[in-house]
C-alpha cells in the first residue's frame, strides 16, 4: 500500500515489480489517471482511493504486508490518527517503510524545485516565499495551476504546503506510541539534492 500516493507514479512502479495487489491512497488523486490506465493495460491488480479523516484507508484490518510512504509524514495534520490507520491495516510482522523530510532540514520547505537555496525557509519569511512561489507559478504557467488555485500571493507558505513542522523526535514518539517497533533508522544528508541559488526572493 502506497500511503500518500499522489499521482500514483510510485504506486504503479511497485505494482510492476510484482506485488500481488497494490493499493494507493491519498487525500487527493486528481492526477492518478495515467497510472490507472497503464495498470489496467498491463492487467495489474491496482486500486487507487481517496481518503478523508472520516473514511480512513479502505482495506480490512491486518490485510497489508507492506506500507510504503515517501514525503508524506511531514504533511499529516493528525499524525497519531494517520499512523493508527497504517498500523490497523498492517498484518502482524508487516513493514512500514517511511521516508520523510523534517522541516528544519536543507529543503524541508519542499521548495527546492522552485527556489534552489538550501534553508530558504530559514532565510526568508513565509510571506516572502509565498509571494515568490505564487509569482513563479504565474511565470511558468501563465496562471496559478488549478491544484493550487486557492492560494494567495500574500498567504502563509505553511498553509499552502501543509507542513506540520514535525521534528525527528516527534516522529519517534508517534511511532513508539502507535505500537511500531523501529527496525532501522537512517539519516540522509541530502547532498545529491543540494542545488545552490538559481532564484531568490527579493
Long-range contacts (C-beta under 8 A, 24 or more apart in sequence): 1-25, 1-57, 1-59, 1-64, 1-66, 1-67, 1-68, 1-89, 2-68, 2-69, 3-57, 3-67, 3-68, 3-69, 3-72, 3-86, 4-69, 4-70, 4-71, 4-72, 4-75, 5-29, 5-32, 5-48, 6-31, 6-32, 7-31, 7-32, 7-34, 7-35, 8-32, 8-35, 8-36, 8-48, 9-35, 10-68, 10-70, 11-35, 11-46, 11-48, 12-38, 12-39, 12-44, 12-46, 14-68, 15-39, 15-42, 15-44, 15-45, 15-46, 16-42, 16-44, 20-45, 21-45, 21-47, 22-46, 22-47, 23-47, 23-48, 23-49, 23-57, 23-59, 23-64, 24-48, 24-49, 25-49, 25-50, 25-51, 25-57, 25-58, 26-50, 26-51, 27-51, 27-52, 28-147, 30-147, 31-147, 53-78, 53-81, 56-85, 56-88, 57-85, 57-86, 57-88, 57-89, 59-89, 60-89, 61-88, 61-89, 62-88, 62-89, 62-90, 62-91, 62-92, 63-89, 63-91, 64-89, 64-90, 64-91, 64-94, 65-90, 65-91, 65-94, 65-95, 66-94, 66-95, 66-96, 66-97, 67-94, 67-95, 67-96, 67-97, 68-97, 68-98, 69-96, 69-97, 69-98, 69-99, 69-100, 70-98, 70-99, 70-100, 71-99, 71-100, 71-101, 71-110, 72-98, 72-100, 73-98, 73-100, 73-166, 73-171, 74-100, 74-101, 74-102, 74-103, 74-108, 74-163, 74-164, 74-165, 74-166, 75-161, 75-162, 75-163, 75-164, 76-164, 77-162, 77-164, 79-164, 79-166, 79-170, 79-171, 79-174, 80-174, 80-177, 80-178, 83-174, 83-175, 83-178, 83-180, 84-178, 86-178, 87-178, 87-179, 87-180, 95-183, 96-180, 100-166, 100-171, 102-166, 102-167, 102-168, 102-171, 103-163, 103-164, 103-165, 103-166, 103-167, 104-165, 104-167, 105-190, 106-190, 106-193, 106-194, 107-190, 107-193, 108-163, 109-157, 109-161, 109-163, 110-161, 110-163, 111-157, 111-161, 112-193, 112-195, 114-199, 115-198, 115-199, 115-200, 115-201, 116-195, 116-196, 116-197, 116-198, 116-199, 117-196, 117-197, 117-199, 117-200, 118-194, 118-196, 120-201, 121-157, 124-201, 126-156, 126-157, 126-158, 127-154, 127-155, 127-156, 127-157, 128-201, 128-202, 129-157, 129-201, 130-154, 130-155, 130-156, 130-157, 130-160, 131-201, 132-199, 132-201, 132-202, 133-157, 133-160, 136-199
